[in-house]
Amino acid sequence: MGRAFVYVIVGGGVAAGYAAHEFIRRGISPGELCIISEEPVAPYERPALSKGYLLPEARSRLPSFHCCVGTNEERLTPKRYKEHGIELILSTRVKSADVRRKALVTATGETISYKYLIVATGARALKLEEFGVNGSDASNVCYLRDVADADRLVTVMQSCPGGNAVVIGGGYIGMECAASLVINKLNVTMVFPEAHC
């Protein structure tokens, strides 16, 4: 058997948090909605990871950037989800989805049924191997996608003050990450395929 919900959101990023906020605003009944996320924390604003999270002083940490920062409402902390009867199924990977049966199977084998499914998994960080370069598992290679990645990056930055860093990517995240590395007193070189950032 397993659990059943009217609405299931797969993904734990900003889209999941804002969708939950909208469900609350529209008066969802307790027990109708669950959010399934691989991450161990409730949905949060990912842009904070390349900004305040990496600062050397007065770093931003959860719960300060749980969703929904820009709505003038109270942030959706785990306590708030519980108060509204929204179940958070965290640290859980969805292994498969059967859209005909309207059922998900988690990596642990649990079946979760739904009437409506919202897929809000977002993007993923590209790995070096996708460009024909080995080394993703090296201790000095960091990615920035989630809180665990940001924690690892902070540890690496703190272990090599005055060191050198290479940022691959010249978009918002690459630029913000590079700025944070400079603020943390690292020498930064940026590499990106475009002619301009």
MOZILIN-V785695 format. One record per residue. N is the residue number from 1. RES is the residue in one small letter. PHI is phi in whole degrees, -180 to 180 (none if undefined). NEAR is the number of other C-alpha atoms within 12 Angstrom. Layout:
N:RES:PHI:NEAR
N:RES:PHI:NEAR
This chain:
1:m:none:11
2:g:172:15
3:r:-96:23
4:a:-136:24
5:f:-138:30
6:v:-72:26
7:y:-121:32
8:v:-128:38
9:i:-108:42
10:v:-102:43
11:g:129:39
12:g:-122:42
13:g:-94:40
14:v:-63:34
15:a:-64:29
16:a:-64:39
17:g:-64:44
18:y:-71:30
19:a:-64:32
20:a:-61:46
21:h:-59:34
22:e:-68:20
23:f:-59:26
24:i:-61:27
25:r:-59:14
26:r:-89:11
27:g:85:15
28:i:-62:23
29:s:-83:22
30:p:-55:19
31:g:87:23
32:e:-84:29
33:l:-124:40
34:c:-135:42
35:i:-120:50
36:i:-110:42
37:s:-139:36
38:e:-69:27
39:e:-78:26
40:p:-86:23
41:v:-127:33
42:a:-63:44
43:p:-50:48
44:y:-144:38
45:e:-80:36
46:r:-62:36
47:p:-56:27
48:a:-63:33
49:l:-66:37
50:s:-99:33
51:k:-121:32
52:g:-59:28
53:y:-65:36
54:l:-94:37
55:l:-67:29
56:p:-73:23
57:e:-131:15
58:a:51:11
59:r:-64:21
60:s:-81:24
61:r:-137:23
62:l:-63:26
63:p:-93:24
64:s:-64:24
65:f:-128:31
66:h:-63:38
67:c:-60:37
68:c:-130:31
69:v:-55:25
70:g:-89:17
71:t:-101:15
72:n:60:10
73:e:-111:17
74:e:-66:20
75:r:-63:28
76:l:-86:38
77:t:-80:29
78:p:-52:28
79:k:-62:18
80:r:-67:25
81:y:-59:34
82:k:-61:22
83:e:-59:17
84:h:-97:27
85:g:72:23
86:i:-97:36
87:e:-87:30
88:l:-100:38
89:i:-109:31
90:l:-99:24
91:s:53:21
92:t:-133:26
93:r:-100:27
94:v:-85:30
95:k:-86:20
96:s:-154:19
97:a:-132:25
98:d:-112:17
99:v:-71:17
100:r:-70:12
101:r:-84:16
102:k:56:22
103:a:-144:30
104:l:-112:36
105:v:-121:27
106:t:-85:26
107:a:-62:18
108:t:-87:15
109:g:95:18
110:e:-74:22
111:t:-100:25
112:i:-124:39
113:s:-95:29
114:y:-150:30
115:k:-97:21
116:y:-128:23
117:l:-115:32
118:i:-116:28
119:v:-97:24
120:a:-131:24
121:t:-81:25
122:g:70:20
123:a:-93:16
124:r:-132:14
125:a:-75:19
126:l:-74:17
127:k:-96:19
128:l:-54:18
129:e:-61:12
130:e:-70:11
131:f:-111:11
132:g:79:10
133:v:-116:13
134:n:-85:12
135:g:130:16
136:s:-57:18
137:d:-90:13
138:a:-67:12
139:s:-66:14
140:n:-105:21
141:v:-107:23
142:c:-123:30
143:y:-116:34
144:l:-133:35
145:r:-133:31
146:d:-141:34
147:v:-60:34
148:a:-62:20
149:d:-62:23
150:a:-65:30
151:d:-60:25
152:r:-64:23
153:l:-63:34
154:v:-61:32
155:t:-62:21
156:v:-65:26
157:m:-61:33
158:q:-70:21
159:s:-82:17
160:c:-141:18
161:p:-61:20
162:g:79:17
163:g:-78:19
164:n:-110:21
165:a:-134:29
166:v:-117:25
167:v:-107:31
168:i:-99:30
169:g:122:26
170:g:-118:22
171:g:-86:20
172:y:-56:19
173:i:-65:26
174:g:-61:30
175:m:-65:25
176:e:-66:29
177:c:-64:40
178:a:-60:35
179:a:-61:28
180:s:-65:32
181:l:-64:36
182:v:-62:26
183:i:-60:22
184:n:-87:32
185:k:68:22
186:l:-105:25
187:n:-86:21
188:v:-117:26
189:t:-120:21
190:m:-108:26
191:v:-127:19
192:f:-156:16
193:p:-76:11
194:e:-79:11
195:a:-75:9
196:h:-139:11
197:c:-71:17
